[in-house]
Amino acid sequence: MNPEQIKYVDEAITQRHSVRAFLNRPVEQETILDILNVAARSPSGSNTQPWKVYIVTGEKREHLIQRVCQAQIEQFLHPEQDSKYQETFAYYPEKWVSPFIERRRENGWGLYSLLNIQKGDKEKMAAQLLRNFQLFDAPVGLFFTVSNAMGIGAKMDIAMFMQNVMVAAKARGLDTCPQAAWNHFHSIVLNVLDAPEHEELVCTIALGYADPDAIVNNFITPREPAENFCVFVN
């Protein structure tokens, strides 16, 4: 690659961030397929290409949002029923340790401060959480699944595939937000999508055009410099 090409690749990566407010502007099916075809060049163990993607728009999107939002509201009102919906795999650790807990807190309170959500304001926190299950108004929801016959490596493969999806989308002027929150309601999601029983929901990506006037989209999380997490071994 020449310097100009490197610049474009770097910009697509570094300018990507999680967008939490989208415009009511449709995304062409041809564009979505183009993004997925490019992303499919992602590596996978023994070229298994274990990913499957459900592209949810229109009436099916509205139905899915309604079902999951209702379930989330019921859990907020009746926390004793929390065990009704469980993730199929633990995304976060049971016990947080440093420095990860500090980064998590910085992320959470940074977002809440921008949205004027005070500590202890459970109703506003619940409303913001609900925004996840509205896809932040994005017109497209991408739901990534894997066969439960596959091992943990398949999730690594899908993670790389998803990164390609988000970078390819950014290069085309689109924005994204990866959302593990949907996994909590995987039983509803997979039912609405009419997915086979052997499929497991891994993650969801909201896809669309960012709302430039939404203050929440000013929230850009920091990154540690490479010097802080790399070790040269000569």
C-alpha positions as CSV (number, residue, x, y, z in Angstrom):
1,M,0.0,0.0,0.0
2,N,1.1,3.5,-0.7
3,P,1.0,6.2,2.1
4,E,-2.4,7.5,0.9
5,Q,-4.0,4.1,1.0
6,I,-2.6,3.5,4.5
7,K,-4.1,6.8,5.6
8,Y,-7.6,5.8,4.4
9,V,-7.3,2.4,6.2
10,D,-6.1,4.0,9.4
11,E,-8.9,6.6,9.3
12,A,-11.6,4.0,8.8
13,I,-10.3,2.2,11.9
14,T,-9.6,5.2,14.2
15,Q,-12.7,7.1,13.3
16,R,-15.0,4.2,14.1
17,H,-16.7,4.5,17.5
18,S,-19.9,3.3,19.1
19,V,-22.7,5.5,17.9
20,R,-25.8,5.7,20.2
21,A,-28.1,7.9,18.1
22,F,-29.0,7.3,14.4
23,L,-30.9,9.2,11.8
24,N,-34.2,7.8,10.3
25,R,-32.4,7.2,7.0
26,P,-32.5,3.8,5.3
27,V,-29.5,1.8,4.3
28,E,-29.5,0.2,0.8
29,Q,-29.5,-3.6,0.8
30,E,-26.8,-3.5,-1.9
31,T,-24.6,-1.5,0.5
32,I,-25.1,-3.9,3.4
33,L,-24.2,-6.9,1.2
34,D,-21.2,-5.0,-0.1
35,I,-20.0,-4.5,3.5
36,L,-20.6,-8.1,4.4
37,N,-18.8,-9.4,1.3
38,V,-15.7,-7.3,2.2
39,A,-15.9,-8.3,5.9
40,A,-16.1,-12.0,4.9
41,R,-12.4,-11.8,4.1
42,S,-11.9,-12.1,7.8
43,P,-9.7,-15.0,9.0
44,S,-11.2,-18.0,10.6
45,G,-9.8,-21.3,12.0
46,S,-9.4,-23.8,9.2
47,N,-11.5,-21.4,7.0
48,T,-14.6,-22.5,8.8
49,Q,-16.3,-19.1,8.3
50,P,-18.6,-19.9,11.2
51,W,-20.6,-16.6,11.1
52,K,-24.2,-16.2,10.2
53,V,-25.9,-12.7,10.0
54,Y,-29.5,-11.8,10.2
55,I,-30.2,-8.4,8.7
56,V,-33.3,-7.1,10.4
57,T,-35.2,-4.1,9.1
58,G,-38.7,-2.8,8.6
59,E,-41.7,-4.6,10.3
60,K,-39.5,-7.4,11.6
61,R,-37.3,-4.9,13.3
62,E,-40.2,-3.1,14.9
63,H,-41.6,-6.4,16.2
64,L,-38.3,-7.5,17.6
65,I,-37.8,-4.2,19.3
66,Q,-41.3,-4.3,20.8
67,R,-40.8,-7.8,22.2
68,V,-37.4,-7.2,23.8
69,C,-38.2,-3.8,25.1
70,Q,-41.3,-5.2,26.8
71,A,-39.2,-8.0,28.4
72,Q,-36.6,-5.4,29.6
73,I,-39.3,-3.2,31.1
74,E,-40.9,-6.2,32.9
75,Q,-37.5,-7.1,34.4
76,F,-37.0,-3.5,35.6
77,L,-40.4,-3.6,37.3
78,H,-40.0,-7.1,38.6
79,P,-36.3,-7.7,39.3
80,E,-37.1,-10.9,41.1
81,Q,-37.8,-12.4,37.6
82,D,-34.3,-11.6,36.4
83,S,-33.5,-15.3,36.1
84,K,-36.1,-15.7,33.4
85,Y,-33.6,-14.5,30.8
86,Q,-30.0,-15.6,30.9
87,E,-27.0,-15.2,28.6
88,T,-25.7,-18.3,26.9
89,F,-22.2,-17.3,27.8
90,A,-20.6,-14.8,30.3
91,Y,-19.5,-11.7,28.5
92,Y,-18.2,-10.0,31.6
93,P,-16.3,-11.6,34.6
94,E,-18.0,-12.6,37.8
95,K,-15.4,-10.5,39.8
96,W,-13.9,-7.3,38.4
97,V,-10.2,-6.5,39.0
98,S,-8.0,-3.6,38.3
99,P,-7.4,-1.9,35.8
100,F,-10.5,-3.2,34.0
101,I,-13.0,-2.1,36.7
102,E,-11.6,1.5,36.6
103,R,-12.0,1.6,32.8
104,R,-15.5,0.3,33.0
105,R,-16.5,2.9,35.6
106,E,-14.8,5.7,33.5
107,N,-16.8,4.6,30.5
108,G,-20.1,4.4,32.3
109,W,-19.9,7.6,34.2
110,G,-18.4,9.4,31.2
111,L,-21.5,8.5,29.2
112,Y,-23.9,9.2,32.0
113,S,-22.4,12.6,32.7
114,L,-22.8,13.6,29.1
115,L,-26.5,12.6,29.3
116,N,-26.9,14.3,32.7
117,I,-27.7,11.1,34.4
118,Q,-26.8,11.3,38.1
119,K,-25.6,8.4,40.2
120,G,-28.5,6.6,41.7
121,D,-31.1,7.8,39.1
122,K,-32.4,4.4,38.4
123,E,-35.2,5.5,36.1
124,K,-32.9,7.5,33.8
125,M,-30.4,4.6,33.8
126,A,-33.1,2.2,32.9
127,A,-34.3,4.5,30.0
128,Q,-30.8,4.7,28.6
129,L,-30.4,0.9,28.9
130,L,-33.7,0.5,27.0
131,R,-32.2,2.5,24.1
132,N,-29.9,-0.5,23.4
133,F,-33.0,-2.5,22.6
134,Q,-34.3,0.2,20.3
135,L,-31.1,-0.1,18.3
136,F,-30.5,3.5,19.1
137,D,-33.0,4.2,16.3
138,A,-30.7,2.6,13.7
139,P,-32.7,1.3,10.7
140,V,-30.7,-1.9,10.5
141,G,-29.9,-4.5,13.2
142,L,-27.3,-7.1,12.4
143,F,-27.6,-10.2,14.5
144,F,-24.6,-12.5,14.5
145,T,-25.0,-16.2,15.4
146,V,-22.9,-19.3,15.4
147,S,-23.7,-23.0,15.5
148,N,-23.4,-24.4,19.1
149,A,-21.5,-27.3,17.6
150,M,-18.5,-25.0,17.2
151,G,-16.0,-24.2,20.0
152,I,-14.9,-20.9,21.6
153,G,-12.6,-20.2,18.6
154,A,-15.7,-19.6,16.5
155,K,-16.5,-16.6,18.7
156,M,-13.0,-15.3,18.1
157,D,-13.6,-15.7,14.4
158,I,-16.9,-13.8,14.5
159,A,-15.3,-11.0,16.6
160,M,-12.8,-10.4,13.8
161,F,-15.6,-10.6,11.2
162,M,-17.6,-8.0,13.1
163,Q,-14.6,-5.7,13.3
164,N,-14.3,-5.9,9.6
165,V,-18.0,-5.1,9.3
166,M,-17.7,-2.0,11.4
167,V,-14.6,-0.7,9.6
168,A,-16.1,-1.4,6.2
169,A,-19.2,0.4,7.2
170,K,-17.2,3.4,8.4
171,A,-15.4,3.6,5.1
172,R,-18.8,3.9,3.4
173,G,-20.0,6.8,5.6
174,L,-22.0,4.5,7.9
175,D,-21.8,4.1,11.7
176,T,-22.3,1.2,14.0
177,C,-22.7,0.2,17.6
178,P,-21.8,-3.4,18.7
179,Q,-24.2,-4.5,21.4
180,A,-23.7,-7.5,23.7
181,A,-26.8,-6.4,25.7
182,W,-29.1,-8.3,23.3
183,N,-27.6,-11.6,24.3
184,H,-29.6,-11.4,27.6
185,F,-32.7,-11.9,25.5
186,H,-31.4,-14.4,23.0
187,S,-34.4,-16.7,23.4
188,I,-36.7,-13.9,22.2
189,V,-34.4,-12.8,19.4
190,L,-33.8,-16.3,18.0
191,N,-37.5,-17.0,18.2
192,V,-38.4,-13.9,16.3
193,L,-35.7,-14.5,13.7
194,D,-36.9,-18.1,13.3
195,A,-33.3,-19.3,13.8
196,P,-32.6,-23.0,14.0
197,E,-32.2,-24.5,17.5
198,H,-28.5,-25.1,17.1
199,E,-27.7,-21.4,16.6
200,E,-26.4,-19.2,19.4
201,L,-26.6,-15.4,19.4
202,V,-23.1,-13.9,19.8
203,C,-23.6,-10.2,19.3
204,T,-25.7,-7.5,17.6
205,I,-24.6,-4.4,15.6
206,A,-26.8,-1.4,15.1
207,L,-26.1,0.0,11.6
208,G,-27.0,3.3,10.0
209,Y,-26.2,7.0,9.7
210,A,-25.1,8.8,12.8
211,D,-27.3,11.7,14.0
212,P,-24.7,14.6,14.0
213,D,-26.9,16.7,16.4
214,A,-27.2,14.1,19.1
215,I,-24.9,15.0,22.1
216,V,-24.5,11.3,22.9
217,N,-22.4,10.8,19.8
218,N,-19.8,13.2,21.2
219,F,-18.8,10.4,23.6
220,I,-15.5,9.0,22.4
221,T,-13.8,6.5,24.7
222,P,-10.1,6.8,25.3
223,R,-7.5,4.2,24.4
224,E,-4.3,3.2,26.1
225,P,-1.2,3.9,24.0
226,A,0.6,0.8,22.7
227,E,3.5,1.4,25.0
228,N,1.2,0.6,28.0
229,F,0.1,-2.8,26.8
230,C,2.9,-4.2,24.5
231,V,6.0,-6.1,25.4
232,F,8.9,-6.4,23.0
233,V,10.7,-9.7,23.3
234,N,14.0,-9.8,21.5
